Amino acid sequence: MTASQELPEPSGKVALVTGASRGIGYGVAEALVARGDRVCITGRGEEALKEAVERLGADRVIAVAGKAHDEAHQALAVERTMEAFGRVDFLINNAGTNPVFGPMAELDLNVVRKVYETNVISALGFAQQTWKAWQKDHGGAIVNIASIAGLTASPFVGAYGMSKAAMVNLTLQLAHEFAPVVRVNAIAPAVVKTKFATALYEGREEEVTAGYPLGRLGVPADIGGAAAFLTSGQSDWITGQTLVVDGGIFLNAGVG
């Protein structure tokens, strides 16, 4: 979507999407704007966020730059969303990192701590902030972007997989505690074609794609559509679930 395209009538709902200047987060923000939501996006780079806002539509989208694991940034993002739009119905925890690739026995534990800070603890921090600011009294929904790496062994990205398994459990914990006013679900994508995931397919995309029954890798819009569903009235009786969006790759994990 670009600012020149005609936007739908406002839905009256507001979302906060973390890590959304590009990739999956941008795809989620784009899907929510396309149905009429107003959105606050976060990310580390101010220039990238500015460009994303221009593409999505500055009359519907704001941006707050900062590091996801920074509690002050979490509080500021929610505060700015409330100031701009007066509410924050939906939180999509997408911000994540994977700075290490290698066997578990050789992982730098400080790097593992960084992965957890960004991928898991920040998600809890944002959930606490949105709960206190709006959702506790008014309801809403949270969607945590996990990964199929958190559902099975993931050689050479073990720290990332561990953190995403924690995201799945965080989803269960929050779904239990925030019910009945806030629904909390997760999405577990397989490989999605983003800059973040290029190391998983670049230079061998045809080989990687051959393992997917649906014949292609994911694109951000695939996850955006799933997030839009999980924050819509069509999913009002769904909470505590992890929706696997994987092009069928898990179908190849059986015996035989």
PyMOL commands that set and color helices and strands:
alter all, ss='L'
color gray80, all
select helices_A, chain A and resi 23-34+46-56+71-85+104-106+109-138+148-150+158-178+198-200+205-209+220-230+233-235+249-253
alter helices_A, ss='H'
color red, helices_A
select strands_A, chain A and resi 14-17+38-43+61-65+90-93+140-145+182-189+242-245
alter strands_A, ss='S'
color yellow, strands_A
deselect
rebuild
show_as cartoon
